[in-house]
Every structure is written in C-alpha cells, then in structure tokens.
C-alpha cells in the first residue's frame, strides 16, 4: 500500500473529501478498499454482532448505511471497554480498519418506501 505525506492545505481538503476514498491517520492518507473491507468485516467477526451489512443485530449496533464519522468509529474500536472487545492495531491494522469503513460506506441505503408502488396502494 502506498502512503502519501500531505501538506496542511491538502490535509484540510482530504478531511473534507474523506468520504471519497481516503482516510486520514495523523497526516497520512490511506486508500481504502470496500471489497477488502467486506472480507475484513467477516474475517474479524464484526458480522457476528453487527450483521453482514452492518445493519445491526441482537448485540451490535447498526453501523451502515451512513456510518458514524471514521475518527469516532476508530476511537471506539481501539478503546472500547463495553461488550465489544477493543481491537488494537496489532489485531486490526489501520489499513484494515479503513477498508472496513469503506465497506460500511458502500452499503446502499434502503429505498424510500414512498418510491415502492406496491407499498403505496
């Protein structure tokens, strides 16, 4: 994976455009893969509590679509003391976490019920 060090102006732009595929760790931008993230979501067992599409389950909160901001998710994943065990960087790398976040962002929203003719009869 290629890491690019960016300047202050580019850093600010990357923060604004973070949903466009790059995630910021300090001053480094990482390219993220939703495809790898989906595999990581399964491999690291996230699906067991959060469902295969992050829709939430009996014990895990809804993560997708529209996941919480990456920094918030990352902080929680790394430091949680609740029912979910913390996933330190030795277990779940920053790159893998960015890929999982890209996967959660890629989960499509459900259609508006008003757009489904059968439901409006």
LINHUHU-V206334 format. One record per residue. RES is the residue in one small letter. PSI is psi in degrees with one decimal (none if undefined). NEAR is the number of other ideal C-beta (glycine too) atoms within 12 Angstrom. Layout:
# LINHUHU-V206334
res psi near
RES PSI NEAR
RES PSI NEAR
This chain:
# LINHUHU-V206334
res psi near
x 138.0 18
x 132.2 10
x 136.8 18
x 126.8 17
x 131.0 16
x 153.2 21
x 174.5 12
x -43.3 11
x -43.2 10
x -35.4 18
x -46.8 21
x -43.1 14
x -40.0 16
x -36.2 28
x -41.9 22
x -38.8 13
x 17.0 16
x -32.7 26
x -6.8 21
x 10.4 16
x -9.6 22
x 146.4 30
x 145.8 37
x 129.5 33
x 106.2 29
x -114.9 15
x 15.0 17
x 139.0 21
x 134.6 29
x 135.5 33
x 137.8 22
x 148.7 34
x 118.3 25
x -34.1 27
x -47.4 15
x -35.7 26
x -37.8 38
x -42.8 28
x -41.2 19
x -36.9 31
x -39.4 39
x -47.9 22
x -40.9 20
x 3.2 26
x 11.8 19
x -37.2 39
x -27.0 27
x -32.7 18
x -30.9 24
x 0.5 31
x 159.0 22
x -25.9 22
x 20.9 28
x 20.8 34
x -5.4 25
x 157.7 21
x -159.8 19
x -42.7 11
x -17.8 15
x 145.1 24
x 161.3 23
x 128.6 19
x -22.1 33
x 159.0 33
x 176.2 19
x 64.4 18
x 159.6 37
x 163.5 20
x 146.2 18
x -44.9 32
x -38.8 21
x -46.3 15
x -47.2 32
x -45.8 32
x -43.5 16
x -46.7 24
x -38.4 35
x -28.2 23
x 3.7 16
x 144.1 19
x 20.1 9
x -153.3 13
x -31.4 15
x 132.5 24
x 149.7 19
x 140.3 18
x 94.4 27
x 162.9 15
x -26.5 17
x -26.2 10
x -43.8 17
x 104.0 28
x 160.9 24
x -38.4 30
x -44.3 26
x -39.7 32
x -39.8 35
x -38.9 37
x -42.8 34
x -41.2 42
x -39.9 44
x -39.7 35
x -46.5 36
x -36.7 40
x -26.8 33
x -13.8 26
x 122.2 27
x 151.7 15
x 152.4 15
x 149.3 16
x 152.1 12
x 125.9 9
x -29.2 11
x -17.3 10
x -1.2 11
x 107.0 11
x -42.8 9
x -31.7 9
x -10.7 11
x 17.0 9
x none 5
